[in-house]
Amino acid sequence: MGTGLKQRTEEALADDFLRKAVAFTTDKLKAGKLKATDDFGDWEQWRERGRLIRTHVIDNLDYYLTQFTDNVAKAGGHVYFCKTADEAVQTFMELANKRKAKLVAKGKSMVSEEIHLNHHLEEHGIEAIETDLGEYILQLAKETPSHLIIPAIHKNKQQIADLFNEESGESFPPETRVLADFARQRLRNYFLEADIGLTGCNFGVAESGSITLVSNEGNGRMVSTIPKSHVVIMGMERLVPTFDDLEVVLNLLARSATGQKLTTYTSMITGPRREGELDGPEELHLIVLDNGRSEQLGDPVFQEVLNCIRCAACLNVCPVYRHVGGHTYGSVYSGPIGAVLTPLLQQDMKEAGELAYASSLCGACYEACPVKIPLHDMLVQLRNRKVKMGLTPIAERFAFKTFQTVFGNAKLYKVAMNSAYYLQKPFLSKGFIKKGPGPMAGWTQSRFFPMKPKESFRDRWNKLQQEMKASADGTTAAQASSAAPSQATEKKGDHNEH
């Protein structure tokens, strides 16, 4: 993941279409959020309330997990706690084998992407079909999502038409209505034929055991009601205490994600179908996934990362994500939240820890976050952790050790600054370094490095001080000189009068 970060970045920067597509969509989402929050009013108060709700839940996660899962069980659901991704996959496979499942219809689920469930199902001869339109497009393209809420942000209509043509053997024009109609017709059969419907969970309501799903497509409701068995995979932190709290986070989520007042479909599912009800699954299974989340509990620096509600607002304002898109990160979670969350969940600072450097530390992510997660501070702390673990390159460690030594000694600093003026000369062109050597090459790929002047500000300041002192001394002497004759004349006059 970390080893290929530079190469993936260079490939993304060379892809003009990807950069334009990502910039266009994120700008649109960002503008929609700003308008929606302005219209909403008191946005900062809502952010603070959202932060308090999520912080309270994480601080008391054991209590709310117990309350939530007990209520799921009381409503007729079955609950499974899984410490690792492998345990979650194994649990799902046991449920699938019990059902003798051959087809799984999936709603949008980032957690299933996190544990690479599709890959494992394919290995066992079980077909998994993504029914979210964006996810379906990427499944045909054999790609992973590049955005948390708009997974196919990097695809245009012609590319999608080519994928659908290859899949169907027909020839579709690159028109939105035609392409959407094909997907609708194709996916409808999967809803009807699936043995298991699989979804994620946006929020679990602890007081009732309800599972909340939000979507702008109807596939979430089809997947959770038509198949006889509904399996939910939920990150263990995705809880709110009450429906009053749910109202707050749903308002924050919709406005922060797409600028909507409310997502098109908001579904609340409490247990399987009851006697006398016309729709719903016969079975409801809830897989609660840890997979590194509990390691952040009690951590004074990183616990707040579990407050995330997966709105992707931080991606939409991030200058790094804007230029390189989501695949550059090499993780299902991209952007600022991915750069923090991925190393923590994988507990891998050597490789995944490199993502902490995919940031300008501008703080835009914090300003956009609806629950005020200080991602920019966490990125700095991750870098600090990587340094303390000795995982940075030897050359980098040597460079910073030298920097520390030189900047900690006034004489060495002065020698180094004076030497820099002469050392830069071979690389200068019209007063700038346009193609830097070594590590400076990365800087000068996109900007010029200004030359170091021969005389530093410190030297100029010392000279200025001397000039000012000399000027002041000269003025005093002149004043003394002009004052002397006047005094002499005055004395002479006094003598004559006497």
Disulfide bonds with the S-S distance in Angstrom:
none
